[in-house]
Amino acid sequence: MEEKVTIKLKENGVIRVPIVTHDGKETGEEIIFDLEDFELPFKLNKCKIEHEKNYKQAMKKLDEIEKMELEENIEEGSIATQKELKSLEVMEEFFAKETKALDYFLGEGGTKKMLGGRHPYFSMFDDIDEMLQPVYPLLDKCYEKSIEKIKNKYSEEAFKNGKLLK
């Protein structure tokens, strides 16, 4: 009979941030950050750039809709106007793009976890950014540590002493 072999994964530099409700109760969800992932600060930067782009595009489209001359109601008995329906389409597109940008940084499904059951809303990016403020210093600190580890590992001294393979 063969002996079963397993590999235990390491989580060095990984932090798990539990999500709690406004009244402090844990939701059972968490956001996981691999602080040794060199791309993490760049993902955050790209996420923020995408947010700015998404916001400007949505505002431009909403402004264009506001200037359109459309019939008021789309059909008999409808409570929505054509402008309102077009604006709703713009907002749905905006929410999808914002969720994609946030999930790029938070991981797939991260935005949904951070919303705690709420549907996407206009200022969700700013709210999530505010909630993440305590995490950002950890990202900066660990990124600097990772750079230092690389410098030490691949320094001339490491090559001389044979530490490179350790």
N, C-alpha and C positions, 0 to 999 in steps of 0.2 A: 504494500500500500504506500502510495506517495504521500509525502508530507506536504500539507498546504502551506504555501508561502504567501505572505501579504506584504504590501509596501505601505508604510504609514506616511502620509503626506505631512509636510512641515507647513506651519503657518507663521514662520518668522516674518515680522513686519506686517502682519495682517491684523487689522482691527475690525471688530464687529460692533457696529453702533446700533443699539436697540432703539426702536421707534416707540415713543410714548405719546399718549393722547394729551390734550390740553390740560387735563386734570392729573397727569402723572401716571396713568395706568399703562402698562406695557401692552402693545398690540400683538406681540408675538412675531412681529416682522423686524428685520434688521437690514441695514445697508452695510455691505462689506467693502472695505478699501484695502487693497494691497499696497502698502506704503513703499514697497520696494519696486513697484511698477513705475519705471522711468517715464512712461507715457502719461501717467495720471495727471501731472500738472498741465501737460499739453492738452489732454482731454478736457480739463476744466476750462482752459483758455478757449478752446474751440467751441465748447458749449456756450460760453458767454458771448462769443462772436456770433454764433448762430442765433442766439436770442435777440441780439441787436438787429440782425438782418431780418428775422421773422417779424419783429415788432414794426420795423419801418415798412416792410411790405404790407403788413396788415393795415396799418394806418393809411397808407397810400390807397389801397383798395377801398377801404371804408370811406375815405374822402371822395374817391371817384364815384362811388355808389350814391353818396349824399348829393352830388351834383347832377345825377341822372334825373331825367324827367320820365318817371314811370307812372303807370296807372296805380291808383291807390290799392285796391283789393285785387287779388289775383283771380278770385272767382266768387260767385254768390255765396254768402254766408261765411266766408273766410275771415278770420280775425287778424291775419297777417297781411302786411302790404308787400309788394314786390321788393321794395327797398329792405324791409326787415328780413325777408327770406334770403336775399342776396348777402346781406350783412351776416346772417347766421351761417351761410356757407363759408364766408371769409373767416369767421371765428372758428368754425370746425377745422378748417385747414390750418389756422394758426395754432390751435390746441394740439393737433397731430404733429406739427413741426416742433413745437415746444417740448412735447413729450419725447420725441425722438432725440432732440438735442440734450435734454436732461438725462435720458437713459444712456446716452453715449458716455456720460461721466459716471452716473450712479450704477450702471449695469442694467441689463434688461429687466423691466418691471419695477425699477427703482422709483420712478415717478409715481406710479400707482401706490407703492408702499408709503411714499412720503405724503400722498394726499389722504391716506387713511380712509378710503371709501368715498371721498368726494369726487365729483366729476371735475375735469380740468376747468379752470376759470382764468380770467384775464390776467390777474396778478400772481398766478401760482409760481412763476419763475422767481419773482422777487421774494415771495414767502419762503420758498424752498432754499433760496440763496441765504436768506436770513437764518433759517434753521441750521444751515451747514456752517455758519460762522465759527463755532467751536472746533470744527474739524479742520479748517483751513490751516491753522498754525501747525498741526500735526503733519500735514502734507508737506509744508515748507521744511520743517525740521527733518523729516525722514528723507526728503529728497536730497537735502544737504548731506545727511549721513551716508546715503547711497553713493553720492559723488565721491565722498571721502574714502569710502570702502574701495571703490574702483581705483582711485589714485594710489592707495596703499597696496592693493593687490598687484597692480601692474607697474609699480614703481621700479626703478633700476635696482634698488636694494632687494626687492622681492625676487627679481631674476637672479641676482648674485647668490642669494641664500637658498634658492630652490623652493621658495614658498609659493610659487605660482601654482603648483599642482595641489596644494593643500586646501 
